[in-house]
């Protein structure tokens, strides 16, 4: 049996679609004609709500740990993975990772898409995915560490530069 997750006001969470946000308060919301107590989560571009009694919501999870951020940093420094020009390969990778909120896996995709971008091999879908995943990673990293996003962005850009320096352009 999985342990129940209990969210609290002030906690940072990640929604698969809306990204990183902080639980600000509880409110009663009408759901299917009933008043249900919900957490209100403030995200960068708005808010979303989810019932307080949903302890196993597959779309919402607590932000990752500092240990996960350490793994992310290691991934971002590594040489990029498969630099495939096959658009179907990248479309499938993006689709699969969009359904998963594992920050370590997301960091690998960001690293590899950044390498593809350096080689000028990204289409519009890949550019949008790279931007979306990068922003989600940066906001979650900021929430975990308590570091302002601008400082996280500087560190992130240095890590991606280290990774891109390992690309074999031949």
N, C-alpha and C positions, 0 to 999 in steps of 0.2 A: 504494500500500500504506500502511495506517495505521500510525503509530508504535506500538510496543508500550508499554503502561503497566506499570510495575513498581512495585508497592506495597511499602512498608517499614513495619516496626514503628515506632510513634509517629506515623505519618501519619494525618491526618484524612480521612475519606471520607464520601460520601453514598450511602445506599441508597434506591432509589425508594420502598420501603415502610417501612423501619425508621428512616429519617432519618439524621442526622449522628452519626458515631461515630469513635472513635480505634482504630486497629489496636494491640492490646496485646501479642500474641504469636502464635506459630504452634503448632498442635497437630495431631496425627494424629486424623482423624475417620473413622468408618466410613461410606462412601458406596458404595451398591450392592455391598456385601460386600467392598469393598477399603478398606484404610487409605490415606487421602489426606491430604497435608499441607495444612492450611488456616490462613488468618488468622483470629484471633478478634478481632472488633470489638466494643468496648464502646459501647453506646448508652445514652441516659438511662434507659430502662426495661428494660434487659437486655443481650443480646448476640446477635450472629449470626456465622456463619462462612462463608467462601467459599474455594475452593481457591486455593492460591498460584500455580498454573499457569494460572489464568484471567486472561489479560491483556486480554481484550476482553469483559468481562462488561457487558451493556447495563444491568443494574440498579445497578451500582456505578460511581461516578466520584470523582476527587479533589475536595476542596472547591474552590469557585470562587476566583478571584484577587481581589486588592484592586481591580483595574480593574473587575471585574464588580460589586463592592460599590458603587463610585462610580456605576455606571449604575443600580443598584438605588435608591440614594439619590435620584438625579434623577427616577426613575419615581415614587417615593413622594411626591415634592413636587408633581408635576404634577396638573393638574385630572383628576379621574376620567374614565375613558372612558365608553362607552355605558352609561347607567343604565336598562337595559331591565327591564321587569317580567315579561317572558316567562320563565317557569320553565324551559322547554325550552332556551332560549338559555343560561341559567346552568348547567343540568345538563350540557349539551354542553361548555361552557367548562371546568368542573371536571373532567369525565372526560378531556378532551384533555390538560389540564395535569397531571393525576395521572400520566399516562404519560410526561411529559416532566419532566426535572429541571433545566431551564434557569431559573436564579435570576432573570434579568431578566423572563422571561415570568411567573414566579410572583409577582414583585413587582407587576406590573400587575394581576393578578387580586386580590391582597390589597388594593391601593389601591381597586379598583373595588367589591369586596365590602364594604370598610369604608364606602364612600360609600353603598352600598345599605343597610347596617346603620343608618347615620345617618338614612336616610329611612324606617327601620322596614319594610324590604321583604325581609327574609331569612327563608327557611324553615329547618327543622332541618338539612337536608342542607347548605345554604349556610353555616349557622353552624358546623357541624362542619368543613367544608372550610376556611373562613376560619381557624379555630383551628389546624388541622393545618398549613396552609401557613405561617401566621404563626410558629408555633413552629419549624418547619423552617428558615425564613429567619433567625430570631433565633439559633438554635444554630449555623447555618453562619456567619453574620456574626461571631459570637463566636469561633468556631474560626479563622476567617481572620485576624481582627484581634488576637486574644489579649486581647480586652476582656471583662470579666465580663458575663454575660448581663443582669444588672440594669441596667447602664449602657447596654447596647445597647437594652434595652426602653424606657428613658426617651427615647433618641434616636429610636427608631422611632415612639413615640407622638407626639412633636413633629412628625415628618414627616407622619404620617397626619393630624394636626390641621391642618397647613398645607394638605394636599390637600383635606380636607373643607371648609375655609373657602372653597374655590373652587367648591363646588357651588351651582348655581342651583336654589333650592328652589321656584321658581314653575313 
